[in-house]
Amino acid sequence: MKKAFAYIAVAVLALSSCQSTVKTARTVDAVSNIRSITVADLKVGDKRVTSTIDNVSSDLRRGGEKNVKQAVEQKALAENGGADVLVDPQFVVKKKRGLFGSKIKSITVSGRPAWYQNFRSLDDSIWNNPAYRQVVPVNPKGAAGNGFGRGAFMGAFAGKLQKTPTYREKSPAFRPRGWHGNVDLYLGGGSEDESEKTVDFTYTATANFGYQFSPYFYWGIGSGYMSLSVEDAKKTAQMIPVFHDVRFYMSRKAITPFLDVKLGTAFVVGDWLKDADKVKQAMMVSPSVGCCLGIFDVSAYFMHTQFKAKYKFKTGWGYNSQEVDFNFNTWGVKLGVRF
């Protein structure tokens, strides 16, 4: 009976020793945004220091090679005035190979000890500079704007960080691409080939409207009014030109030479050729060379106008018709404005 009681007691003790307590815990990740509000300068020593752990303990080796390196760095900092960080650390690791791998026997580190100093608020640092943080544009030439000195260096550095584009304007404001027009006034004299008479005075006013394809090239169409006073003639020749206008500027600048060519036709108006039975449509060609002065231009021009008129002449056998060519060649000064 006593033996049976002893067996039962042993069994109860065995069961109670196998019991274990399990505890569980639940964690929740808290959303946080950690920002440093203090900055400091780093004072780096001018000499390199060295520290060694000859016999690496098994405890250090269990944490891996990274743990051993951290330990020798901490030793180097403690041996050199309690520096805060070791700049440019270089390690020499000696390992011993065994049957089941290798293990670190000793480790040496060399580097420059450095200390944090001049702690200050973020509001007083360069990081709070809007230009440095790419908030506002900066002048790549520096604060002084002259391209020299410390301001120029900092401005160029901040400009590179901000990647501010620098480019040359392709269409200057004085001749941008788009729709434009020109008004021209011609003043001068000339001659009429058929009658060999001198043109005492001529004036022509034209206007054209077209497209400026680039700072160099313009094309448009226009019309106007032309009046030629012929010597010893009672009346003046009057025409309405209709033409294409092509203009080439020699440079992108506001003040630049240019070449202008007008090519088209002219309609005779008025009663200068009232006795003619038929007046054929005239041809007009007018090249000019001048200088553009912003929106104004001054140039020398030549204009050739040619047309035919049919007259009836009385002969002994009656009336006979004949076509007569009229060729007006005029030249002078042309004044213009662009809009």
ROMI-145342 format. One line per 2 residues: for each residue x, y, z of C-alpha. Coordinates in Angstrom, 1 decimal, m for minus. Example, Ala and Ser with C-alpha at 12.3 -4.5 7.8 and 13.67 -1.06 7.14 Angstrom:
<sites>
12.3,m4.5,7.8 ~ 13.7,m1.1,7.1
</sites>
This chain:
<sites>
0.0,0.0,0.0 ~ 2.8,2.3,0.8
4.5,1.5,m2.5 ~ 1.4,2.3,m4.4
1.0,5.6,m2.6 ~ 4.6,6.4,m3.4
4.1,5.7,m7.1 ~ 1.1,8.0,m7.3
3.0,10.8,m5.6 ~ 5.8,10.5,m8.1
3.4,10.6,m11.0 ~ 1.7,13.7,m9.7
5.0,15.5,m9.3 ~ 6.1,14.5,m12.8
2.9,15.9,m14.3 ~ 3.2,19.1,m12.4
6.8,19.7,m13.6 ~ 5.8,19.4,m17.3
3.3,22.3,m17.0 ~ 4.3,25.6,m18.8
2.9,29.1,m18.8 ~ 2.4,30.8,m22.2
2.0,34.6,m22.4 ~ 1.2,36.5,m25.5
1.6,40.2,m26.4 ~ 0.3,42.3,m29.2
2.0,45.3,m30.6 ~ 0.7,48.0,m32.9
3.0,50.1,m35.1 ~ 2.6,53.8,m34.2
2.8,56.2,m37.2 ~ 5.4,58.8,m36.4
7.4,61.4,m38.3 ~ 10.7,62.0,m36.6
12.6,65.1,m37.5 ~ 15.8,66.5,m36.2
15.4,70.1,m35.0 ~ 19.1,70.6,m34.0
22.2,70.7,m36.1 ~ 25.9,70.8,m35.2
29.4,71.1,m36.7 ~ 31.8,68.2,m36.8
35.4,68.9,m35.6 ~ 37.7,66.3,m37.1
41.1,65.5,m35.6 ~ 44.1,66.2,m37.8
45.9,62.9,m36.9 ~ 44.8,59.3,m37.3
44.6,57.0,m34.3 ~ 44.8,53.3,m33.9
43.2,50.8,m31.5 ~ 43.4,47.0,m31.3
41.6,44.1,m29.7 ~ 44.1,41.2,m29.6
42.0,38.4,m28.2 ~ 38.4,38.7,m29.4
36.1,37.0,m26.9 ~ 33.5,34.4,m27.9
30.8,36.8,m26.8 ~ 31.8,39.4,m29.4
32.2,36.8,m32.1 ~ 28.6,35.5,m31.6
27.3,38.9,m32.8 ~ 29.2,38.6,m36.0
32.0,40.6,m37.6 ~ 30.0,43.8,m37.6
29.6,43.6,m33.8 ~ 33.4,43.1,m33.5
34.1,46.2,m35.6 ~ 31.7,48.3,m33.5
33.5,47.1,m30.4 ~ 37.0,48.1,m31.6
35.6,51.5,m32.8 ~ 34.2,52.2,m29.3
37.5,51.3,m27.8 ~ 39.3,53.7,m30.2
36.9,56.5,m29.3 ~ 37.3,55.9,m25.5
41.1,55.9,m25.8 ~ 41.2,59.2,m27.6
39.4,61.7,m25.5 ~ 36.0,60.2,m25.8
35.4,61.3,m29.4 ~ 31.9,61.1,m30.8
32.6,59.4,m34.1 ~ 35.5,57.8,m35.9
35.8,59.3,m39.4 ~ 37.1,57.1,m42.3
37.6,53.9,m40.2 ~ 39.9,51.3,m41.7
40.0,47.7,m40.3 ~ 42.6,45.0,m40.2
41.0,41.6,m39.3 ~ 43.0,38.5,m38.4
41.1,35.2,m38.5 ~ 42.0,31.6,m37.6
40.7,28.9,m39.8 ~ 39.5,25.7,m38.2
37.7,22.5,m39.1 ~ 34.3,24.1,m38.9
35.1,27.5,m40.4 ~ 37.1,30.5,m39.3
36.9,32.8,m36.3 ~ 38.3,36.3,m35.6
41.3,36.3,m33.4 ~ 42.2,40.0,m33.4
41.1,43.3,m35.0 ~ 42.7,46.7,m35.5
41.0,50.0,m36.6 ~ 42.5,53.3,m37.6
40.7,56.6,m38.3 ~ 40.3,60.2,m37.3
38.4,61.0,m34.1 ~ 35.8,63.7,m34.4
33.6,65.6,m32.0 ~ 30.2,67.3,m32.4
30.2,71.0,m31.4 ~ 28.3,74.2,m31.9
24.8,72.7,m31.5 ~ 22.1,75.1,m32.7
18.5,75.3,m33.7 ~ 17.5,74.3,m37.2
16.1,77.8,m37.8 ~ 19.7,79.2,m37.6
21.2,76.8,m40.0 ~ 21.6,76.7,m43.8
19.0,74.0,m44.0 ~ 16.4,76.6,m43.3
17.5,78.7,m46.3 ~ 14.6,78.6,m48.8
17.1,78.8,m51.8 ~ 19.1,75.8,m50.4
15.9,73.8,m49.9 ~ 14.9,74.5,m53.5
11.9,76.6,m52.5 ~ 12.7,79.8,m54.4
14.9,80.4,m57.5 ~ 18.4,81.5,m57.0
20.8,83.7,m58.9 ~ 23.5,81.4,m60.4
25.9,84.3,m60.3 ~ 25.6,84.8,m56.6
23.9,87.3,m54.4 ~ 26.0,90.2,m55.6
25.2,89.4,m59.2 ~ 28.8,90.0,m60.4
29.9,86.4,m60.7 ~ 32.8,86.7,m58.2
33.5,85.8,m54.6 ~ 31.8,83.7,m52.0
28.3,84.7,m53.0 ~ 29.0,83.5,m56.6
30.2,80.2,m55.3 ~ 27.2,79.6,m53.0
24.8,80.8,m55.7 ~ 26.3,78.5,m58.3
26.2,75.6,m55.8 ~ 22.6,76.2,m54.8
21.7,76.6,m58.5 ~ 23.1,73.2,m59.3
21.1,71.7,m56.4 ~ 18.0,73.3,m57.7
18.7,72.5,m61.3 ~ 17.6,75.9,m62.5
17.5,75.8,m66.3 ~ 19.6,78.4,m68.1
18.9,79.0,m71.8 ~ 19.0,81.7,m74.4
15.7,83.0,m75.6 ~ 15.1,81.8,m79.1
12.5,84.4,m80.1 ~ 13.5,87.8,m78.7
10.8,90.1,m77.5 ~ 11.4,92.7,m80.3
10.8,90.0,m83.0 ~ 8.8,87.1,m81.5
7.4,84.4,m83.6 ~ 3.8,85.0,m84.5
1.5,87.3,m86.6 ~ 2.8,90.8,m87.3
2.5,93.6,m89.8 ~ 4.4,96.4,m91.4
3.5,99.9,m92.6 ~ 5.9,101.5,m95.1
6.1,105.0,m96.7 ~ 8.2,105.4,m99.9
9.5,108.8,m101.0 ~ 11.6,109.5,m104.1
11.9,110.1,m107.8 ~ 12.6,108.3,m111.0
12.0,108.0,m114.7 ~ 9.5,106.7,m117.3
11.3,104.7,m120.0 ~ 8.9,105.0,m122.9
8.6,108.8,m122.9 ~ 12.1,109.3,m121.4
10.5,111.7,m119.0 ~ 11.6,112.3,m115.4
9.3,111.4,m112.5 ~ 9.4,114.6,m110.4
8.1,113.0,m107.3 ~ 6.6,109.8,m106.2
5.2,108.5,m102.9 ~ 3.8,105.1,m102.0
2.2,103.9,m98.9 ~ 1.8,100.2,m98.2
0.7,97.9,m95.4 ~ 1.2,94.2,m95.1
0.3,91.5,m92.7 ~ 2.0,88.1,m92.2
3.8,85.7,m90.0 ~ 7.2,86.0,m88.3
8.6,82.5,m88.6 ~ 11.8,83.3,m86.7
13.8,86.4,m85.7 ~ 15.3,86.1,m89.2
12.4,85.5,m91.6 ~ 9.1,87.2,m92.3
6.5,86.6,m95.0 ~ 3.3,88.5,m95.6
0.8,89.9,m98.2 ~ m0.2,93.5,m98.6
m1.5,96.4,m100.6 ~ m1.3,100.2,m100.7
m1.4,103.3,m102.9 ~ 1.1,104.6,m105.4
1.3,108.1,m107.0 ~ 3.8,109.2,m109.6
4.0,112.8,m110.9 ~ 5.5,112.8,m114.4
7.4,115.8,m115.8 ~ 5.3,118.0,m118.1
2.3,115.7,m117.6 ~ m1.0,117.3,m116.6
m2.0,114.3,m114.5 ~ m0.2,111.8,m112.3
m0.1,108.0,m112.6 ~ m2.0,106.3,m109.8
m1.8,102.6,m109.0 ~ m2.9,100.2,m106.3
m0.2,97.5,m105.7 ~ m1.0,94.0,m104.4
2.1,92.0,m103.4 ~ 3.9,89.4,m101.4
6.5,90.7,m98.9 ~ 9.5,88.7,m97.9
11.9,90.1,m95.4 ~ 15.3,88.6,m94.1
16.9,90.0,m91.0 ~ 20.7,89.4,m90.7
20.8,88.8,m86.9 ~ 18.7,88.2,m83.8
19.5,91.7,m82.4 ~ 17.0,94.6,m82.3
19.4,96.7,m84.5 ~ 20.3,94.7,m87.5
20.5,95.0,m91.3 ~ 17.8,93.5,m93.4
16.7,92.8,m97.0 ~ 13.1,93.3,m98.1
11.6,92.2,m101.4 ~ 8.0,93.0,m102.6
6.7,91.1,m105.7 ~ 3.3,91.5,m107.1
1.0,93.5,m109.4 ~ m0.5,96.9,m109.6
m3.9,98.2,m110.8 ~ m4.0,101.5,m112.7
m6.6,103.9,m111.3 ~ m7.6,107.5,m112.0
m8.0,109.0,m115.5 ~ m4.3,109.2,m116.5
m5.0,106.7,m119.3 ~ m8.6,107.5,m120.0
m8.0,107.5,m123.8 ~ m6.7,104.0,m123.7
m9.0,101.2,m124.8 ~ m7.5,98.6,m122.5
m4.8,98.7,m119.8 ~ m3.2,95.4,m118.9
m2.5,94.5,m115.4 ~ 1.0,95.7,m114.3
3.9,94.0,m112.7 ~ 5.7,95.4,m109.6
9.0,94.5,m108.2 ~ 10.5,96.4,m105.3
13.7,95.3,m103.4 ~ 15.1,97.4,m100.6
18.1,97.3,m98.2 ~ 18.1,98.9,m94.8
18.6,98.8,m91.1 ~ 16.0,97.7,m88.5
15.9,99.9,m85.4 ~ 13.7,97.9,m83.1
10.2,98.3,m84.4 ~ 11.3,101.1,m86.9
13.4,100.7,m90.0 ~ 15.0,102.9,m92.6
16.1,101.7,m96.0 ~ 16.9,102.6,m99.6
14.5,101.2,m102.2 ~ 14.1,100.6,m105.9
10.7,99.9,m107.5 ~ 10.0,98.8,m111.1
6.5,99.0,m112.4 ~ 5.6,97.9,m115.9
2.2,97.7,m117.7 ~ 0.8,98.0,m121.2
m2.0,100.2,m122.6 ~ m3.7,99.9,m126.0
m4.2,103.2,m127.9 ~ m6.0,104.1,m131.1
m4.1,106.3,m133.5 ~ m5.7,108.1,m136.4
m4.0,107.5,m139.7 ~ m4.7,108.2,m143.3
m6.6,105.0,m143.6 ~ m8.5,105.4,m140.4
m7.8,104.4,m136.8 ~ m5.1,101.9,m135.8
m4.6,100.5,m132.4 ~ m1.2,100.0,m130.8
0.0,98.7,m127.5 ~ 2.4,101.0,m125.6
4.7,99.8,m122.7 ~ 5.0,102.0,m119.7
8.0,101.3,m117.4 ~ 8.4,103.3,m114.3
11.7,103.0,m112.4 ~ 11.7,104.9,m109.1
14.1,104.9,m106.1 ~ 14.4,106.8,m102.8
14.0,106.3,m99.1 ~ 11.6,104.0,m97.3
10.5,104.5,m93.7 ~ 8.7,101.7,m91.9
7.2,100.6,m88.6 ~ 6.4,97.1,m87.4
3.5,96.2,m85.2
</sites>
